[in-house]
Amino acid sequence: MGRIAAEALVDRLADWGVDTVFGLPGDGINGLMEGLRRARRRVRFILVRHEEAAAFMATGYAKATGRLGVCFATSGPGAIHLLNGLYDAKMDHVPVLAVTGTQETAVLGTGYQQEVHLEHLFQDVAAYNLVVGNPAQLPGVVDIAVRAALARRGVAHLSVPNDIQVADADADPWQHVVPARPPVSSPVYLAPPGVPREADLLAAAEVLNAGRRVAVLAGAGALGARDEVLAVADVLGAPVIKTLPGKAVIPDDSPFAVGGIGLLGTRPGEQLIDECDTLLMVGTNFPYTEHLPDPARVRTVQIEADAARAGVRMPTEVPVIGDAKAGLAALLPLLDRKRDRAHLAKYRKAMERWRRDMAALEEPRRHPVAPQYVVGALDELAADDAILTCDSGTIATWAARHWTIRGDRQFFLSGNLATMAPGLPYAIAMQHAFPGRQVIAYVGDGGFSMLMADFLTAVQAKLPVTVVINNNNSLGQILWEQMVLGYPEHGVRYREPVADFAAWARACGAFGAKVSRGKDVARALKEALRHKGPALVDVDVDPDEPPMPGQVRYKQAKKFAEAFAKGQPRRATIATTLAKDRIQQFGKAGRGRKRGARE
């Protein structure tokens, strides 16, 4: 058999440096699978249990490597399953290519089995979207799709009919009636220059130099600019707030770090937002504008790669369009070093108090197990270059506050889509990308149960992924969000018995430990992290531990009280948990003062 069109497509992906494709076969992509088989020495195919997991894996791969993530799915229902993971890529601005099958061209439009017009379905999610209609379009449209995904930091989609997949790769069956030839291209992408205009940098420096209480808000777009962020913060005497997707921008133990803002943020971060007079936003499109400063009282400078996003969240006085790393490096020589360091010193002290408060909540003797202790123990035991993936929910709060960035650690979650279930597939993809690094999925019972079948994917691939489940037998984040609206919880707790996910892990042939006592947490985590293959630790945590905001505002407290008054179930145990938290924090603070006095 001669070279087929699917082979030309896969070979071109390999020419672009693609070495991994995540997917699930089906009769709609049998030709594409043959193309992968023929190119198996250049491109490996990772067989998954669910197409949604394949899309999350492609997205996670792109987030962790900065390279193109690729997923394949069959026609109709298989392609539909990709959408959640692809929207995660779109909303967090990472390059992913989805290749799907569709019915052969002779029956399109006849209502054939599984005929879904994927070009319409994918129209919103994809920056480039095409049904391939002629083998002669390949590999040229692959180049266009890849370049679109890389340049627009988003999703590209190619849908290839069944008969096109297996057609002769050199076939061009129709007469050309326009003055053009089929696309001829090269697998080359050049990123645009990242240095902003000089006039914009000078204007930005003027605003920042005039500020007395400057704050930096750094997001995922600044992840590759750690040295530059720290250098600018030092010159400006500016504390640095990190968005959750940008948690790894600077280390958490840096004297400039004040944690995050919003419901998952820190008390110093919230206070800084209220007190700063100048804000430098770098690589962030932070959506929760209620937690940003009052635009009437601050001057804002923003370094943003996409001109369309500059000024979306704040009325930016000086939008600086360019790459975060290159932009900060060019800005730095224009800044005047601030001699008064009182502003920075104030927040260093505030963060010392905050860290003591958080450490006080990592109490191993609590029963039920405090979720803060679980992630605190994990933080202590994990390697300094560990990669932590996280699901959405209360676990994101615990990870934000108790997983510390140090050394080359990384942290990934679904930022803007905030979807459930990506933690496990992210970890699988990242372990494939970085086989020598420790990769940990820190997930909730709700998110894990959605795609738990793909734990078997990790087992069969012999990937040393460690999964830690924060099992509160509920949809914890939604529970507390209902209460903050003033409503008693409803429909958010699962019935007993509490799931034993460790039994599932052992049934798959992996390490599995079920933990319900604080004293057993550290031992189980140590065993899991030492295990040579996949490991899972399922910890039953306190289901009544609320993820309280760093700074509780009057409106939030009022609504919380209203939910209690209207008949909030388990209000007594929730109140008891809150009381224990405060007692531990006060006790820790007191012990710290006594130690300081003795020293």
N, C-alpha and C positions, 0 to 999 in steps of 0.2 A: 504494500500500500504506500502511495506517495505521501508527501507532506500535506497535512490538513490545516484548515484555517485555525482551528483551536490550538494547534501546535505553534503556528505563527504568533498567536496571541500570547501564549505562555512563554515562548522564547523571548518575546519582546519585554515581558515583565522581568525576566532574568537579566536582560540587557540593562534594565533600569536598576539592577541591584536587588530586586525582590528575591529573597531566598526562602520565604515561608508564606504559605497560603492556608488560611483556616476555613473549614467548610464542612458541608454534609452533602454527599452525592444524591442524585435523583435522576429519573429518566429524562428530565429536562436539560441535564448537563452531561450526559454520557460522553458526548464529543469533547467537552472541556476536560473531563476526567481523563480521556485518552491523551489529550494534549499534555496534561500534568504527568501522566505515566511516561510518556516519551521524554519529557524533560526532567525526570525525577532525579537525575544527578545534579541538576542546577537549582531546582525548586522543590522543597519538601512540602507535602500536603499533610496538615494536621486534621485528622478526622475527629469531629466533635459529636456531642449528643443532641445539640439543639442549635439551630441557625442563629438564634439570638445570642448564644454564647460565642459563636463564630464572629459575629459583628463586634461584640465586646472585646474579644481577643484581638481583632485587627485594630480596634481603637486603642486598647491598652498597649499594644506593640508600638503603635505610632507615638503615643504619649511618652513612653519610656525611652525610645530610641531616637525620636525626631525624624524617623524615616517613614516611608509610605507603608501603611497597613493594608492588607488585602484579604478579602473574604469572598468565597464562592457559595452560591445557593441555587437550587433548582427553580423551575418555573412555579408560578402560582403561590401556594402556601409556603414553600421554602423561602422564597424571596420576601414574602410578607413578614416572616419571622425576623428578618434582618433589621427591620426599621428601628426598633428601640435602640439597638447598639449604634446604628448609623446616626441617629439624632444626637446621641451622646458625642459622637465625633464632630458633627456639625456645630453643636452649641459650645463645645470646648475648643473648637478651631484646630483640629488635627487632621492630617491628610490620610484619607482612607479611600480605596477603590473597591467597589462592590461589583462583581461580575455575576450575572444571573442568566439563566436560560429562559427561553420562551418557545411557544409552539412553532413548528416549521412554517415558513412563509406561505405555503399553499393553503393553509387552513386558518390563518389569522383573520379575525373578523367574523368567524362562523360560530362562535360560542363553543369552541372545542373544549375538551376536558382541561381543567386548570388554566384556561385562558384568562389571564389577568393582564390588563394593559399597564405593565410595570413602568413604562415611560411616564404615564400620568400619575401613578401611585408615588413614584420617586421624585416628582417634579419639585416638591417643596424642600426635600432633604438634600438634593444633589445640586452642586454648583455646575456640574457637567453631566448630561443625561442623554443617552443615545441608544436606539435600537439599531444594531448593525444590520444593514440590508444587502451587503455585497461583500464577498471575501476580499475584494480588492481594497476595501477600506482598511484592512488590517495589513501591517501593524500600525499604520499611520494614526488611526483614531486612538490606539492605546497610548501613543505618545501625547496626544492632545489631552486625553483624560488624566493621565498621570501629572502632566504639567499643570492642569487646572486644579487638581487636588492639592498639589504642592504650593502653587501660587496663591490660591484663594483659601488655603488652610481649611479645607473642608472635604466633602464627599464627592466623588465622581462615580458614575454608574454606567456600565455597559451591559446591555441585554442582547444576548446572541441567540437567534433562532436555532432550533435543533439542526435544520438542514445546512445552515451556514457553518455551524461548528465542524461538520464532517466533510464539507466541500473541499475541493482541491485548493490549496493555499494560494495558488497562482491564478485561480479562476477569475475571469472578468466577463460574465456571460452576456452583458447587454451593450448595445451600441451607445457610444457617447455622443450626445447631441448638444452639449455646451462646451465652450472653449476652456476646458479644464481637464486635468488628469486626476486619478485617485490620489489621496494624500500620500505624500512622500516626506518623511520626517526623520529626525534623529532622536535617540534616547538621551537628550541633554536638557538640563534645567539650570538656569542661572538665577540665583536669588537676587532681588533688586538691591541696590546700594542701601545700606542701613544708616548712614550718617545724615542727620537732619540738616536743614539749611542753616547757614551761619547766622542770618538775621534772627531766626527763631530762637537759636541757642542764646544769643545775646539778650533777647527780650526775656527769656526764661531766667537767665542768671540775674537780671535786674530785679525781678520779682522775688526770687529766692534770697538774694543778698539783702533785700529790704525787710524780710520777715524776721520777727523776733522769736516766735515759737513755731518752728517749722516741724511738720510731720511728713513722713514718707509712707505712702500706701503702695506696696509692691504685690503684684499678682503673678500668675503663671507665665506671663510674657517676659518676666524678668528672671526665670529660673536659670538661665545661662549667664547671668550677670552678677553673681554673688560678690566678686571683688569690687566691682564698680558701685553696686548699691552701698556696700560698707564704706567705701571711700567717700562717696557723696554724703552719706549720713554723718561721717566723722567731721568733714569740713563744715557742714551745716549745724552740727550739734543736734541732729534730728533723730528722735526715736523712730523706729521702723515698724509699721503695722503690716502684717502679712495676711492676704486673703487665704482661705483654706486650700484652693488649688495651688497657691504660691507658697505653701508652708515651708518648702525646702529652699526658698530663695536665700535666706541666711540662717545660720544655726540658731536654735532656740536659746542657747546659753550666751549668745552675743550680748554685750552691754547695750546694744542698740535695739534689740528685739523686745517688743511689748505684746507679742501674740496677735490675736485677731480682733475683729469687731463683729457686731451682729449677735444673734442668739447663741452662736457657738464661740464667741470671742471671749476676751479677758476684761477684767475690770479696768486695768490701766489703758488698754486699747480704747475702750469706750470713753474714758476720761480724757484721753488725748484728743479724740475727735471733738469733744466739747470745748477744749481749751486752746487748740492750735489756731494760729492766725494765718498760716500759709500751708498749703497742701501740695506735695509733689506726688502725683500718681504715675506709677511706672508699670507698664505691661498689665494693666487691669481694667476690666469693664464691670467692676463690682456692682451687682444689680440692686442691692437692698439700700435704696437711697435714703430711707428713714434713718439709717445708721451712718450716713455721711454728714459732714459739717453743714451748718446753715450757710447756704451760698451767699447770703447777704453780709456775712462777717469774715469770710476767708477769701484769700486770693489763691487761685488754683493754676498750677502748671501740670501739663499731662504729656508724658512721652508715650506715644501709641503708634503701633505699626500700621494700623488701618485708619486712614483719614476719616472714614465713615463713622468710626466709633469714638473719635475724639470729641469731647464735650457732650456725650450722650447722658452721662450721669450727673455731671457738675458743669456749670457755666464756665468753661475753661478759659481763663484770661489769655494764656499762651499755650495753644496746642502745638506740640513738637512732634512731627511725623518722622518716625524712623525706628530702627531696632533699639531695644532697651540697652543692650551692652554697648553698642557703638554710640548711641545717643548720650548715655551717661559719661562715657569716656571723653567725648567731645565737650560736654558741659563742664566737667570737673575743673579744667584750668581757668574757667571764667568765674568761678565761685570764690567768694571771700571767706576765709576761715573765721568762724564766730568765736570770739574770745570768751563770751559769757556762756558757761556750760551748766548753769543752774537748771535750765529747762530739761536738759538731758539727764542730769543727776536726779532730778525729781522722779523721773520715770524709771530710772534704774532702781531706786528704792521701792517704788510702787511694785515693780516686777519681783523684787525679792520677797515682798509680803505675799504677792499672788502665788509665787512658787511654793512658799511655805503652806499656804492654804490648800493648794492642790495636793501637796505631799501628805498633808494631814488626812485627806480623804482616801489615801491608798492604805487602808487599814486591813491587815490580813485576818484580824479576829472577828470581823463583822459577820453576822449571819442573819439573813442570806448574804451571799458573797457580794461585796461592793464592786460594781463594774469598774470603778476607778482603780481598784487594786489589780484587777486582771490586766488591764492595759499598762499599768505602772510596772508590774512584774515583767511583762513582755518587753517593755522599753528597756528595762535594766538588763535583760538576758540577751537581747538581740544584738547582732553584730553592728559595728559602726558603719558598715556599708550596706546594711539591710534595706530592702525595698518593702514598704508596707502599702498594701492596697486596702481600700476601705469601702464599705457599702454606705448607702444613705440611711439616716436614722439617728437614734441616740448614740450609736457607736461613733458617728462622725464627731459628736461633741466630746466623747471620751478620748478619741484619737487626737483631736485638735489640742486638747489640754494636757494629755499625759504621754503622748508619743513625742519624743523630743528629737529634733533634727540635730545631729552631730556627725562630724566626719563627712562621709559621702552618702549618708542616708537619703532616701527618696520617699515620697509620699504621693499616692495617686487615688483619686476618687472621681465620681461623676460630678463635676462642678456645677454647671449651669442647668443641665437636665435634671440633676439630682435624682436619678432613677435608682430603684432597687436592683440588686443582683449582679452588678459588675465586678464585685470584689474577687470572687473565685476565678472567673474567666480572665480578668486582668492578670492575676497572679500566674496563671498557667502560661499566658502569652509572654509575660516578662521573664519567667523562668526559662522559657525557650530562648529568649533573646539574650539572657545573661545566665548561662548555665552554672557559672562559678560563684554566683552571689546568693545570699540568703533572701528568699522571697516569702513573705508572710501575708496571708489574706485575713484581715480582721473584719468579721462580718456578723450581722445579726441573724437570728433564727429565721426571721421573715424573708430576708434577702437570700440567704443560703438555700432555703427550701425551694425557691423558685427555679434554680438551675443546679441543684445538688447532683443531678445525674452526671454532670461533667467533672465531679470529683473522680469518677471512674476513668475519665479521660486522662487525668493526671497520673492515676495509678498505672494504667496500661502503658503510659509513656515513661514510667519510672522517674517522674519529676519530683525532686525533693521539696515540694511546696508544703508549707505549714499553714493550716487553716485553724484559726481560733474563733470560736463562736460565742458571742455574747448572747446567751439564751435567756431572755426574759419572758418567753412564751407569749409575746404580744407584739403589736405594731407600736413600739414605744413612742416614737416621735409624734405620731398622729394622736396618740393618747394625750400627751402633754399639750399639743397644739389645740386640741378640743377644749382643754381646761383654760388655756390662755385666752380663748374666745369667750370664756364665761360659761361654757357648757359642761355638764358632767360627761365623762367618757361614755362612749357607746360603740359596740361592735369592733373593738380593737384588741381584746384579749382572747387568746385561743383557750379552748377547754383543756382540762387535764385528761390524760397524763401528758406531762411535758415531754416533747420529742427527745429521743436519745440518738443524736446524730453520730455519736461515737460508734454505736452498733453498726450503722451504715458504713462507716469507714472500715471497720474490721471485716464486714461482709465483702467489701471490695478488695480486701487483701492488704490494707494499709494499717498503720498505727492509729488507734483510736482510744481516747481516754475521756470518760465522763467524770466531771468534777462538780461537787455540790458543797464543798467545804473550803474555806479560805486557806487552811493549812496545807491543802493538797495542790493548790494552783501552781506554785513555783516548780514543784517536782514534776508535774505533768508537762509544763511548758519546757522544762529542761530536756525531758525525754523526747518530746516531739521535735525540738530543734536539733537534737543529736541524731535523730533517726535518719537513715540514709535515703529513704524514699518519702512518699507522701505521708503526711501525718495530720491528724485532726484532734483538737482539744475542744470539747463541748462543755462550757461552764454555765451552770445554772446561777444566774445573778439575781440580785434583788429587783423584783418587778416593779417596785414602788420607789425607785431612786429617780428623782426628776432631774433632767438636764437643765439646771437653772441658768439663766443668762448671767454673764459676768457682772453686770450692773442691773439690778432689778429696778424697773421704773414703776411709778405709782400706778399707771394704767394696767400694767401686767399683774401687779399684786392685787389690784381691785378685781380684775377678771378672775384670777385664781380663787379669790375668796367667794366670788359669786358662784363658781362651779361647786365649791364646797357647800354653800348654802342651798343650792338646788338639788343636792343629793348625790354628790360625787361618791361612787363606790370606793371602798377601801380608803376612805379619807383618814381614818385613824392610823393606818399603817404608813400612809404617805406623810402625815404629820410627824409620826415617830421617826421616820427616816430623815426628814428635814432637821429634826431636833438633834439626832445623832451627828449629822454633818456639822452643825454649828458647834456642838460640844467638842468634837474632834479638832475643829479649826481653832477654837479658843484655847483648847488644851495644848495644841502644838505651838501656838503663838506664845503661850505662857512658858512652856519649856524652853523655847528659843530665847526668850528674854532672860531666863535664869541662867542658861548656858553662857549667853553673852556677858552677863554680870560677873560670872565666875572667871571668865577668860580675861 
